[in-house]
Amino acid sequence: AIAADSAGTPVNGWGVVGGVVSLLLGMLVVSSLTIVAPGDTKVTQFFGRYLGTVRKQGLLMTVPLTTKKKVSVKVRNFETNEIKVNDADGNPITIAAIVVWQVADTAKSVFAVEQYEDFVTVQAESALRHVASSHPYDFAEPGEESLRGSTDLVSRELAEEVAARIKIAGLEVVETRISSLAYAPEIA
């Protein structure tokens, strides 16, 4: 027997089932497609389990029903806030630095910290404060480096300290530079 709708038109049950199956298969295919732009990656998870990182660029097919989070691996930079700190001699100075960094391990950057951009900012300012307070602003003793006289050495030391602090989040430092260095206004 053939079923009929309310208007008396015959309805093919297999056509409806085929349409529903086609719709479900289409949704699975669409859920597996992803676009990866140059300089970006996609961290994929399948029901909360980390599957891997898609690094190849273009329109790609992945495992269906995965969640994908975009992670940029482009080199980024920022300038720390100008902070006031006492140098090794106890003189108040203001100092700021430019930090150039990038994501090295996409999985760690997504899963190890909440917001890796904020993490870099806080750790860089903390490292800058530590490095600035361990050197005198000027007039270093023999064998000692001053902030003003040895800016390349201080920048390297700052880069190493920031790198050690942000490594846990899968991030790496490309370069750091001191962008501002002066006695605090009350001294100058």
PyRosetta script that sets phi, psi and omega in degrees:
from pyrosetta import init, pose_from_sequence

init()
pose = pose_from_sequence("AIAADSAGTPVNGWGVVGGVVSLLLGMLVVSSLTIVAPGDTKVTQFFGRYLGTVRKQGLLMTVPLTTKKKVSVKVRNFETNEIKVNDADGNPITIAAIVVWQVADTAKSVFAVEQYEDFVTVQAESALRHVASSHPYDFAEPGEESLRGSTDLVSRELAEEVAARIKIAGLEVVETRISSLAYAPEIA")
pose.set_psi(1, 142.7)
pose.set_omega(1, -180.0)
pose.set_phi(2, -102.4)
pose.set_psi(2, 131.2)
pose.set_omega(2, 179.4)
pose.set_phi(3, -76.0)
pose.set_psi(3, 155.4)
pose.set_omega(3, 178.7)
pose.set_phi(4, -130.4)
pose.set_psi(4, 149.2)
pose.set_omega(4, 177.0)
pose.set_phi(5, -82.4)
pose.set_psi(5, -174.8)
pose.set_omega(5, -175.5)
pose.set_phi(6, -64.0)
pose.set_psi(6, -22.5)
pose.set_omega(6, 179.6)
pose.set_phi(7, -89.3)
pose.set_psi(7, -2.1)
pose.set_omega(7, 179.2)
pose.set_phi(8, 89.6)
pose.set_psi(8, 4.9)
pose.set_omega(8, 179.6)
pose.set_phi(9, -80.5)
pose.set_psi(9, 134.9)
pose.set_omega(9, 179.8)
pose.set_phi(10, -66.5)
pose.set_psi(10, 140.2)
pose.set_omega(10, 179.8)
pose.set_phi(11, -117.5)
pose.set_psi(11, 128.3)
pose.set_omega(11, 178.2)
pose.set_phi(12, -88.9)
pose.set_psi(12, 113.3)
pose.set_omega(12, -178.5)
pose.set_phi(13, -62.8)
pose.set_psi(13, -35.6)
pose.set_omega(13, 179.8)
pose.set_phi(14, -68.9)
pose.set_psi(14, -30.1)
pose.set_omega(14, 177.3)
pose.set_phi(15, -66.5)
pose.set_psi(15, -39.5)
pose.set_omega(15, 178.2)
pose.set_phi(16, -67.3)
pose.set_psi(16, -45.5)
pose.set_omega(16, 179.4)
pose.set_phi(17, -62.3)
pose.set_psi(17, -43.4)
pose.set_omega(17, 178.4)
pose.set_phi(18, -62.3)
pose.set_psi(18, -38.7)
pose.set_omega(18, 178.0)
pose.set_phi(19, -64.9)
pose.set_psi(19, -42.2)
pose.set_omega(19, 179.4)
pose.set_phi(20, -66.1)
pose.set_psi(20, -43.5)
pose.set_omega(20, 179.0)
pose.set_phi(21, -63.3)
pose.set_psi(21, -42.7)
pose.set_omega(21, 178.5)
pose.set_phi(22, -62.1)
pose.set_psi(22, -40.6)
pose.set_omega(22, 178.2)
pose.set_phi(23, -63.1)
pose.set_psi(23, -44.4)
pose.set_omega(23, 179.1)
pose.set_phi(24, -64.6)
pose.set_psi(24, -42.8)
pose.set_omega(24, 177.4)
pose.set_phi(25, -63.9)
pose.set_psi(25, -40.1)
pose.set_omega(25, 176.9)
pose.set_phi(26, -61.3)
pose.set_psi(26, -40.7)
pose.set_omega(26, 178.4)
pose.set_phi(27, -66.2)
pose.set_psi(27, -37.5)
pose.set_omega(27, 176.9)
pose.set_phi(28, -63.7)
pose.set_psi(28, -43.4)
pose.set_omega(28, 179.8)
pose.set_phi(29, -64.2)
pose.set_psi(29, -45.5)
pose.set_omega(29, 179.9)
pose.set_phi(30, -63.4)
pose.set_psi(30, -37.0)
pose.set_omega(30, 180.0)
pose.set_phi(31, -69.9)
pose.set_psi(31, -17.5)
pose.set_omega(31, 179.8)
pose.set_phi(32, -93.2)
pose.set_psi(32, -6.7)
pose.set_omega(32, 179.6)
pose.set_phi(33, -86.0)
pose.set_psi(33, 141.7)
pose.set_omega(33, 176.1)
pose.set_phi(34, -147.7)
pose.set_psi(34, 150.6)
pose.set_omega(34, 177.2)
pose.set_phi(35, -112.4)
pose.set_psi(35, 127.1)
pose.set_omega(35, 178.6)
pose.set_phi(36, -115.8)
pose.set_psi(36, 117.4)
pose.set_omega(36, 180.0)
pose.set_phi(37, -83.6)
pose.set_psi(37, 159.2)
pose.set_omega(37, 176.2)
pose.set_phi(38, -58.2)
pose.set_psi(38, 135.3)
pose.set_omega(38, 179.8)
pose.set_phi(39, 84.3)
pose.set_psi(39, 1.2)
pose.set_omega(39, 179.1)
pose.set_phi(40, -119.4)
pose.set_psi(40, 162.9)
pose.set_omega(40, 172.1)
pose.set_phi(41, -135.8)
pose.set_psi(41, 168.9)
pose.set_omega(41, 174.6)
pose.set_phi(42, -127.1)
pose.set_psi(42, 120.3)
pose.set_omega(42, 174.7)
pose.set_phi(43, -86.8)
pose.set_psi(43, 122.5)
pose.set_omega(43, -175.4)
pose.set_phi(44, -108.9)
pose.set_psi(44, 140.5)
pose.set_omega(44, 176.5)
pose.set_phi(45, -131.0)
pose.set_psi(45, 142.8)
pose.set_omega(45, 176.6)
pose.set_phi(46, -117.6)
pose.set_psi(46, 106.6)
pose.set_omega(46, -177.3)
pose.set_phi(47, 49.9)
pose.set_psi(47, 47.6)
pose.set_omega(47, 175.7)
pose.set_phi(48, 87.5)
pose.set_psi(48, -7.2)
pose.set_omega(48, -179.5)
pose.set_phi(49, -98.4)
pose.set_psi(49, 128.4)
pose.set_omega(49, 179.4)
pose.set_phi(50, -67.6)
pose.set_psi(50, 123.6)
pose.set_omega(50, 178.0)
pose.set_phi(51, -97.6)
pose.set_psi(51, -38.2)
pose.set_omega(51, -178.1)
pose.set_phi(52, 157.7)
pose.set_psi(52, -173.9)
pose.set_omega(52, -179.3)
pose.set_phi(53, -120.4)
pose.set_psi(53, 128.1)
pose.set_omega(53, 176.7)
pose.set_phi(54, -88.5)
pose.set_psi(54, 117.4)
pose.set_omega(54, -178.0)
pose.set_phi(55, -108.3)
pose.set_psi(55, -21.1)
pose.set_omega(55, -178.5)
pose.set_phi(56, -68.2)
pose.set_psi(56, 140.3)
pose.set_omega(56, -177.5)
pose.set_phi(57, -86.8)
pose.set_psi(57, 151.6)
pose.set_omega(57, 174.5)
pose.set_phi(58, 115.8)
pose.set_psi(58, -167.8)
pose.set_omega(58, 176.5)
pose.set_phi(59, -87.4)
pose.set_psi(59, 118.1)
pose.set_omega(59, -173.6)
pose.set_phi(60, -128.2)
pose.set_psi(60, 156.3)
pose.set_omega(60, 176.1)
pose.set_phi(61, -107.1)
pose.set_psi(61, 130.3)
pose.set_omega(61, 178.8)
pose.set_phi(62, -118.6)
pose.set_psi(62, -170.3)
pose.set_omega(62, 176.7)
pose.set_phi(63, -66.0)
pose.set_psi(63, 132.8)
pose.set_omega(63, 179.1)
pose.set_phi(64, -62.3)
pose.set_psi(64, 152.8)
pose.set_omega(64, 177.0)
pose.set_phi(65, 66.8)
pose.set_psi(65, 20.6)
pose.set_omega(65, 177.0)
pose.set_phi(66, -90.7)
pose.set_psi(66, 151.9)
pose.set_omega(66, 171.4)
pose.set_phi(67, -95.4)
pose.set_psi(67, 143.4)
pose.set_omega(67, -176.1)
pose.set_phi(68, -128.2)
pose.set_psi(68, 129.2)
pose.set_omega(68, 178.0)
pose.set_phi(69, -116.3)
pose.set_psi(69, 127.2)
pose.set_omega(69, 179.5)
pose.set_phi(70, -75.8)
pose.set_psi(70, 132.8)
pose.set_omega(70, 175.9)
pose.set_phi(71, -131.3)
pose.set_psi(71, 122.1)
pose.set_omega(71, 178.7)
pose.set_phi(72, -81.2)
pose.set_psi(72, 133.6)
pose.set_omega(72, 176.0)
pose.set_phi(73, -109.5)
pose.set_psi(73, 17.3)
pose.set_omega(73, 177.2)
pose.set_phi(74, -71.8)
pose.set_psi(74, 154.3)
pose.set_omega(74, 176.6)
pose.set_phi(75, -73.5)
pose.set_psi(75, 133.5)
pose.set_omega(75, -179.6)
pose.set_phi(76, -125.6)
pose.set_psi(76, 158.8)
pose.set_omega(76, 174.5)
pose.set_phi(77, -142.1)
pose.set_psi(77, 159.0)
pose.set_omega(77, 173.8)
pose.set_phi(78, -155.2)
pose.set_psi(78, 158.1)
pose.set_omega(78, 176.6)
pose.set_phi(79, -106.2)
pose.set_psi(79, 128.9)
pose.set_omega(79, 178.7)
pose.set_phi(80, -66.2)
pose.set_psi(80, 160.6)
pose.set_omega(80, 172.5)
pose.set_phi(81, -65.4)
pose.set_psi(81, 150.6)
pose.set_omega(81, 175.6)
pose.set_phi(82, -73.3)
pose.set_psi(82, 117.1)
pose.set_omega(82, -176.4)
pose.set_phi(83, -109.0)
pose.set_psi(83, 152.6)
pose.set_omega(83, 178.0)
pose.set_phi(84, -103.9)
pose.set_psi(84, 126.8)
pose.set_omega(84, -177.0)
pose.set_phi(85, -147.1)
pose.set_psi(85, 156.9)
pose.set_omega(85, 175.3)
pose.set_phi(86, -89.2)
pose.set_psi(86, 133.1)
pose.set_omega(86, 177.3)
pose.set_phi(87, -74.2)
pose.set_psi(87, -174.9)
pose.set_omega(87, -176.9)
pose.set_phi(88, -62.4)
pose.set_psi(88, -25.3)
pose.set_omega(88, 179.0)
pose.set_phi(89, -89.9)
pose.set_psi(89, -1.7)
pose.set_omega(89, 179.9)
pose.set_phi(90, 90.6)
pose.set_psi(90, 5.7)
pose.set_omega(90, 178.7)
pose.set_phi(91, -81.7)
pose.set_psi(91, 134.3)
pose.set_omega(91, 177.7)
pose.set_phi(92, -74.8)
pose.set_psi(92, 129.7)
pose.set_omega(92, 179.0)
pose.set_phi(93, -130.6)
pose.set_psi(93, 162.1)
pose.set_omega(93, 170.1)
pose.set_phi(94, -113.6)
pose.set_psi(94, 138.9)
pose.set_omega(94, -176.2)
pose.set_phi(95, -147.1)
pose.set_psi(95, 146.7)
pose.set_omega(95, 175.0)
pose.set_phi(96, -144.8)
pose.set_psi(96, 157.8)
pose.set_omega(96, -179.0)
pose.set_phi(97, -141.1)
pose.set_psi(97, 157.1)
pose.set_omega(97, 172.8)
pose.set_phi(98, -105.6)
pose.set_psi(98, 128.3)
pose.set_omega(98, -179.2)
pose.set_phi(99, -116.1)
pose.set_psi(99, 125.1)
pose.set_omega(99, 176.5)
pose.set_phi(100, -107.5)
pose.set_psi(100, 125.3)
pose.set_omega(100, -173.4)
pose.set_phi(101, -147.3)
pose.set_psi(101, 169.5)
pose.set_omega(101, 175.9)
pose.set_phi(102, -156.7)
pose.set_psi(102, 164.5)
pose.set_omega(102, 177.2)
pose.set_phi(103, -79.8)
pose.set_psi(103, 127.4)
pose.set_omega(103, 178.3)
pose.set_phi(104, -103.6)
pose.set_psi(104, -40.3)
pose.set_omega(104, -179.3)
pose.set_phi(105, -122.1)
pose.set_psi(105, 104.7)
pose.set_omega(105, -173.6)
pose.set_phi(106, -64.3)
pose.set_psi(106, -37.8)
pose.set_omega(106, -179.2)
pose.set_phi(107, -64.1)
pose.set_psi(107, -46.3)
pose.set_omega(107, 178.7)
pose.set_phi(108, -62.9)
pose.set_psi(108, -39.2)
pose.set_omega(108, -178.2)
pose.set_phi(109, -65.1)
pose.set_psi(109, -30.5)
pose.set_omega(109, 179.8)
pose.set_phi(110, -84.7)
pose.set_psi(110, -40.6)
pose.set_omega(110, -171.3)
pose.set_phi(111, -100.4)
pose.set_psi(111, -20.3)
pose.set_omega(111, -175.1)
pose.set_phi(112, -84.4)
pose.set_psi(112, -30.9)
pose.set_omega(112, -179.3)
pose.set_phi(113, -134.3)
pose.set_psi(113, 160.7)
pose.set_omega(113, -178.2)
pose.set_phi(114, -69.4)
pose.set_psi(114, -57.7)
pose.set_omega(114, -179.8)
pose.set_phi(115, -131.2)
pose.set_psi(115, 104.5)
pose.set_omega(115, -173.6)
pose.set_phi(116, -67.7)
pose.set_psi(116, -26.4)
pose.set_omega(116, 177.3)
pose.set_phi(117, -65.5)
pose.set_psi(117, -44.7)
pose.set_omega(117, 177.5)
pose.set_phi(118, -66.3)
pose.set_psi(118, -36.9)
pose.set_omega(118, 179.3)
pose.set_phi(119, -60.2)
pose.set_psi(119, -44.2)
pose.set_omega(119, 179.2)
pose.set_phi(120, -61.8)
pose.set_psi(120, -44.5)
pose.set_omega(120, -178.2)
pose.set_phi(121, -59.9)
pose.set_psi(121, -49.4)
pose.set_omega(121, -177.4)
pose.set_phi(122, -65.7)
pose.set_psi(122, -44.7)
pose.set_omega(122, -178.4)
pose.set_phi(123, -67.4)
pose.set_psi(123, -36.4)
pose.set_omega(123, 178.9)
pose.set_phi(124, -66.4)
pose.set_psi(124, -42.8)
pose.set_omega(124, 178.7)
pose.set_phi(125, -67.2)
pose.set_psi(125, -36.6)
pose.set_omega(125, 177.1)
pose.set_phi(126, -65.7)
pose.set_psi(126, -43.9)
pose.set_omega(126, 178.4)
pose.set_phi(127, -65.3)
pose.set_psi(127, -40.0)
pose.set_omega(127, 178.2)
pose.set_phi(128, -61.0)
pose.set_psi(128, -44.1)
pose.set_omega(128, 178.0)
pose.set_phi(129, -60.1)
pose.set_psi(129, -43.4)
pose.set_omega(129, -178.9)
pose.set_phi(130, -66.1)
pose.set_psi(130, -46.4)
pose.set_omega(130, -178.7)
pose.set_phi(131, -65.6)
pose.set_psi(131, -43.0)
pose.set_omega(131, -179.2)
pose.set_phi(132, -63.6)
pose.set_psi(132, -35.8)
pose.set_omega(132, -178.3)
pose.set_phi(133, -79.4)
pose.set_psi(133, -9.0)
pose.set_omega(133, -179.4)
pose.set_phi(134, -98.4)
pose.set_psi(134, 0.9)
pose.set_omega(134, 178.1)
pose.set_phi(135, -130.0)
pose.set_psi(135, 147.3)
pose.set_omega(135, 172.6)
pose.set_phi(136, -74.3)
pose.set_psi(136, 151.6)
pose.set_omega(136, 178.5)
pose.set_phi(137, -62.6)
pose.set_psi(137, -47.5)
pose.set_omega(137, -176.4)
pose.set_phi(138, -147.0)
pose.set_psi(138, 173.0)
pose.set_omega(138, 174.5)
pose.set_phi(139, 54.8)
pose.set_psi(139, 61.7)
pose.set_omega(139, 178.6)
pose.set_phi(140, -77.6)
pose.set_psi(140, 151.6)
pose.set_omega(140, 174.9)
pose.set_phi(141, -70.0)
pose.set_psi(141, 160.3)
pose.set_omega(141, 177.2)
pose.set_phi(142, -56.6)
pose.set_psi(142, 132.6)
pose.set_omega(142, -179.4)
pose.set_phi(143, 84.0)
pose.set_psi(143, 0.9)
pose.set_omega(143, -179.5)
pose.set_phi(144, -114.3)
pose.set_psi(144, 146.8)
pose.set_omega(144, -179.5)
pose.set_phi(145, -100.0)
pose.set_psi(145, 140.0)
pose.set_omega(145, 175.7)
pose.set_phi(146, -101.6)
pose.set_psi(146, 159.0)
pose.set_omega(146, 179.0)
pose.set_phi(147, -62.9)
pose.set_psi(147, -42.1)
pose.set_omega(147, -176.6)
pose.set_phi(148, -79.3)
pose.set_psi(148, -35.1)
pose.set_omega(148, -175.4)
pose.set_phi(149, -86.2)
pose.set_psi(149, -21.0)
pose.set_omega(149, -175.9)
pose.set_phi(150, -128.9)
pose.set_psi(150, 54.5)
pose.set_omega(150, -174.8)
pose.set_phi(151, -64.2)
pose.set_psi(151, -33.6)
pose.set_omega(151, 178.0)
pose.set_phi(152, -65.8)
pose.set_psi(152, -43.7)
pose.set_omega(152, 178.8)
pose.set_phi(153, -65.6)
pose.set_psi(153, -43.5)
pose.set_omega(153, 179.1)
pose.set_phi(154, -64.2)
pose.set_psi(154, -39.3)
pose.set_omega(154, 177.5)
pose.set_phi(155, -63.4)
pose.set_psi(155, -41.1)
pose.set_omega(155, 177.1)
pose.set_phi(156, -64.0)
pose.set_psi(156, -43.6)
pose.set_omega(156, 178.9)
pose.set_phi(157, -62.7)
pose.set_psi(157, -41.0)
pose.set_omega(157, 177.7)
pose.set_phi(158, -64.5)
pose.set_psi(158, -42.4)
pose.set_omega(158, 179.1)
pose.set_phi(159, -60.8)
pose.set_psi(159, -43.1)
pose.set_omega(159, 179.6)
pose.set_phi(160, -64.7)
pose.set_psi(160, -40.5)
pose.set_omega(160, -179.2)
pose.set_phi(161, -69.7)
pose.set_psi(161, -42.8)
pose.set_omega(161, 178.0)
pose.set_phi(162, -63.8)
pose.set_psi(162, -43.9)
pose.set_omega(162, -179.8)
pose.set_phi(163, -58.8)
pose.set_psi(163, -42.6)
pose.set_omega(163, 179.2)
pose.set_phi(164, -64.5)
pose.set_psi(164, -35.3)
pose.set_omega(164, -177.9)
pose.set_phi(165, -75.5)
pose.set_psi(165, -34.1)
pose.set_omega(165, -174.6)
pose.set_phi(166, -98.0)
pose.set_psi(166, -2.7)
pose.set_omega(166, 179.5)
pose.set_phi(167, -59.7)
pose.set_psi(167, -34.7)
pose.set_omega(167, -179.7)
pose.set_phi(168, -59.3)
pose.set_psi(168, -25.8)
pose.set_omega(168, -179.4)
pose.set_phi(169, -95.8)
pose.set_psi(169, 11.2)
pose.set_omega(169, 178.9)
pose.set_phi(170, 73.3)
pose.set_psi(170, 26.5)
pose.set_omega(170, -177.6)
pose.set_phi(171, -113.4)
pose.set_psi(171, 155.6)
pose.set_omega(171, 177.6)
pose.set_phi(172, -135.3)
pose.set_psi(172, 149.8)
pose.set_omega(172, 178.4)
pose.set_phi(173, -93.1)
pose.set_psi(173, 130.7)
pose.set_omega(173, 176.0)
pose.set_phi(174, -89.2)
pose.set_psi(174, -43.2)
pose.set_omega(174, -177.5)
pose.set_phi(175, -165.9)
pose.set_psi(175, 153.2)
pose.set_omega(175, 168.9)
pose.set_phi(176, -134.7)
pose.set_psi(176, 150.3)
pose.set_omega(176, 176.8)
pose.set_phi(177, -143.4)
pose.set_psi(177, 142.6)
pose.set_omega(177, 173.1)
pose.set_phi(178, -74.6)
pose.set_psi(178, 124.3)
pose.set_omega(178, -177.9)
pose.set_phi(179, -103.1)
pose.set_psi(179, -21.0)
pose.set_omega(179, -179.3)
pose.set_phi(180, -150.6)
pose.set_psi(180, 132.8)
pose.set_omega(180, 179.8)
pose.set_phi(181, -152.3)
pose.set_psi(181, 121.3)
pose.set_omega(181, -179.9)
pose.set_phi(182, -161.0)
pose.set_psi(182, 159.5)
pose.set_omega(182, 169.9)
pose.set_phi(183, -64.6)
pose.set_psi(183, 149.0)
pose.set_omega(183, 177.6)
pose.set_phi(184, -63.1)
pose.set_psi(184, 153.2)
pose.set_omega(184, -176.4)
pose.set_phi(185, -53.4)
pose.set_psi(185, -33.8)
pose.set_omega(185, -178.6)
pose.set_phi(186, -69.4)
pose.set_psi(186, -20.1)
pose.set_omega(186, 177.3)
pose.set_phi(187, -92.9)
pose.set_psi(187, -44.8)
pose.set_omega(187, -176.7)
pose.set_phi(188, -65.6)
pose.dump_pdb("model.pdb")
